[in-house]
């Protein structure tokens, strides 16, 4: 096939595609982190975890959620 009919991707288009894929993955990761946080805060099984470990995880997850939301502009 002749290269005359093959559209070459420019860097800007590739950047947009990368950003879109990255944002989708970040949103999915954010959804999972919010489910983890909900489990630790509201589920009786989450309460069964040791208090120190549970509190540490809650703090880490809340920090990660805040950073992801800031990155996404939410």
C-alpha positions in Angstrom: 0.0 0.0 0.0 1.2 3.4 -0.8 2.2 5.6 2.1 0.2 8.4 0.5 -3.0 6.8 1.9 -1.6 6.1 5.4 -2.3 8.8 7.9 0.6 9.4 10.2 -0.2 10.2 13.8 1.2 13.5 14.9 2.6 14.0 18.4 -0.3 16.1 19.6 -2.9 13.4 18.7 -0.7 10.8 20.4 -0.5 12.9 23.5 -4.3 13.3 23.6 -4.8 9.6 23.3 -2.2 8.9 26.1 -4.0 11.5 28.3 -7.4 9.9 27.7 -6.1 6.4 28.5 -4.3 7.7 31.6 -7.4 9.5 32.8 -9.6 6.4 32.3 -7.2 4.2 34.3 -6.9 6.9 37.0 -10.7 7.1 37.3 -10.9 3.3 37.6 -8.2 3.3 40.2 -10.0 6.1 42.1 -13.2 4.1 42.1 -11.4 1.1 43.6 -9.8 3.2 46.2 -13.1 4.8 47.2 -14.6 1.3 47.5 -11.7 0.3 49.8 -12.2 3.4 51.9 -15.9 2.7 52.2 -15.2 -0.9 53.3 -12.8 0.3 56.0 -15.1 2.9 57.3 -18.5 1.2 57.0 -18.3 -2.6 56.7 -18.3 -4.6 59.9 -15.5 -6.8 58.4 -13.4 -3.7 58.0 -13.8 -2.9 61.6 -12.3 -6.2 62.5 -8.9 -5.1 61.2 -6.6 -3.9 63.9 -7.2 -0.2 64.8 -3.7 1.0 64.2 -3.4 -0.7 60.8 -6.9 0.3 59.8 -6.3 3.9 60.7 -3.0 3.9 58.8 -4.7 2.5 55.7 -7.6 5.0 55.9 -5.1 7.9 56.0 -3.1 6.5 53.1 -6.2 5.9 51.0 -7.7 9.3 51.7 -4.3 11.0 50.8 -4.2 8.9 47.5 -7.8 9.8 46.7 -7.2 13.5 47.2 -4.1 13.4 45.0 -5.9 11.6 42.2 -8.9 13.9 42.3 -6.5 16.9 42.2 -4.7 15.4 39.2 -8.0 14.8 37.4 -9.3 18.2 38.3 -12.3 16.9 40.2 
